[in-house]
Amino acid sequence: MRSWPGSRRLPHFNRAALEDSLQAANITYLWFGKELGGKTGRNDNSEAFRARIGELAQIHRATIIRAEENLLSCHRKQLLAKPLTAQGVDILHIRGDGSMITDAALTAGQDA
């Protein structure tokens, strides 16, 4: 979740452009950056944060876009994986090369 989705280098990831292209593909775009973004001074114990995590957990299939290739240093993983997992969400990370790893396997590898 980007607090303020935008990129000069990759303008197709700007919020309006992304929302338009996803809508054209019949995909719903939900922006939770205010409550779940990394640069908002977010409080993980706040009612707004917990409500958005709960809402996100209820979505049948959701994608959180990230650009960080190193999953262990990705702030979206650091900020969102634990509370989503606690809600019973299975998290699957898709790497730049198309390979996938579950969050459980990634976390187990981190602890080793």
C-alpha positions in Angstrom: 0.0 0.0 0.0 1.5 3.2 -1.0 0.6 6.2 1.1 0.7 8.3 -2.0 0.9 6.1 -5.1 2.9 7.9 -7.8 6.1 7.6 -9.8 7.8 9.9 -12.3 9.8 6.9 -13.6 6.8 4.6 -13.9 3.8 6.8 -14.4 1.5 3.8 -15.1 1.7 3.1 -11.4 0.3 6.5 -10.5 -2.9 6.1 -8.6 -5.3 7.5 -11.3 -3.5 5.6 -14.2 -3.5 2.4 -12.3 -7.1 2.7 -11.2 -8.1 3.4 -14.9 -6.1 0.5 -16.3 -7.5 -1.9 -13.7 -11.0 -0.8 -14.2 -10.6 -1.4 -18.0 -9.6 -5.0 -17.1 -12.7 -5.3 -14.8 -10.5 -5.3 -11.7 -11.6 -3.3 -8.6 -9.0 -0.9 -7.3 -9.1 -0.2 -3.5 -6.7 2.3 -2.0 -6.0 1.7 1.7 -2.9 3.9 1.8 -4.2 6.3 4.3 -4.6 3.5 6.9 -2.1 0.9 5.7 0.6 2.9 3.9 4.1 3.0 5.2 4.7 6.7 5.4 1.6 7.8 7.3 2.8 7.7 10.9 0.4 4.7 11.1 -0.5 3.2 14.5 -0.8 -0.6 14.2 -3.2 -0.6 17.2 -5.5 2.1 15.9 -9.1 1.2 15.1 -8.6 2.5 11.5 -5.6 0.2 10.9 -7.4 -2.9 12.4 -10.6 -2.1 10.4 -8.7 -1.9 7.1 -6.8 -5.1 7.9 -10.1 -6.8 8.6 -11.6 -5.5 5.4 -8.6 -6.6 3.3 -8.7 -10.0 5.0 -12.3 -10.5 3.8 -11.5 -10.0 0.1 -11.4 -13.3 -1.7 -8.3 -12.6 -3.7 -6.3 -9.4 -3.3 -3.0 -8.1 -4.6 -0.7 -5.7 -2.9 1.7 -4.2 -5.4 5.3 -3.7 -4.5 8.5 -2.9 -6.3 11.0 -4.2 -3.8 12.6 -7.4 -5.1 14.1 -8.3 -1.7 11.1 -9.6 0.1 12.7 -9.5 3.5 13.3 -5.8 3.3 10.0 -5.0 1.7 8.1 -2.6 4.0 4.8 -4.0 2.9 5.8 -7.4 4.1 7.1 -6.0 7.3 4.0 -3.8 8.0 1.2 -6.0 6.7 2.1 -9.7 6.7 1.8 -10.4 10.4 -1.6 -8.7 11.0 -3.0 -10.3 7.8 -1.7 -13.7 8.7 -3.2 -13.3 12.2 -6.6 -12.8 10.3 -6.1 -16.1 8.6 -4.9 -14.8 5.3 -2.5 -17.0 3.2 0.1 -14.7 1.7 1.9 -15.6 -1.5 4.8 -13.4 -2.7 5.4 -13.2 -6.4 9.0 -12.4 -7.3 10.2 -10.4 -10.3 11.1 -13.6 -12.2 7.6 -15.0 -11.7 8.5 -17.5 -9.0 6.4 -17.6 -5.9 7.0 -18.2 -2.2 4.6 -18.4 0.7 5.0 -16.0 3.5 5.4 -18.9 5.9 8.3 -20.3 3.9 9.9 -16.9 3.6 9.5 -16.3 7.3 10.9 -19.8 8.2 13.9 -19.1 6.0 14.4 -15.8 7.8 14.4 -17.5 11.2 16.9 -20.2 10.1 
